[in-house]
Amino acid sequence: MSITDQFWQYAKEAMLSACYAKTDDDKQALLDLAQTWTQAALLERQSINYDSPAEARAA
């Protein structure tokens, strides 16, 4: 599993956990965490695209 895929998985887990949070504070903290992991995944994907040759991006 790539690091980008791991970040997406962490975001998904945080989002799902937010659905079951007992308090509004816990829910908000988990949603913030999901947002952070989503941003990390997007940045990682972007850096891979800039660092890789065009042929690798097309694959």
N, C-alpha and C positions, 0 to 999 in steps of 0.2 A: 504494500500500500504506500502510495506516495505521501509526502508530507502535506501536500495540498488536500489529498483525500482525508488524511487524518484530521486536518483542521475543519473540513466540512463535517466530519463525523462528530467532532467535539461540539460544533455549533448545533447540530441536530440534537444531540443528547441534552445540551443545555436548554434548548427550546422545549423539548419534551418534558424535561424536569420542571420547567416553569409552569406547564399545564397542571402539575400536581402539587405545586407549592402551597403551603398552608397559610402563608401570610402574604400581603401585598408587597412587603419589603423583600421577602425571599423571591417572589415572582419577578420583581423588577431587577434584582441582582442577577438572576438567571437570564433574563432577557438581555441585560447589559453584557453578560458573559457571552451569550450567543452572538451578539453583535460584534464583539471583539474577535471571536473566532472566525466569523464570516469575513470581517475586514482582513484578518490575517490570511485567510484562504485566497481572497481576491488579490492581495498584494503578492503572495507567493506565486500565484498563477501568472500574474503580470511580469514578475521578475524572471520566471522561467521562459516566458515568451520573448523577453528582451535579450536574455542570455543565450538562447538557443538559435542555431541556424534556421533559416526559413524552411529548409527541408524537414527538419525535426518538428517544427510547428504544424506542418501540413499532415503529418502522420497521425 
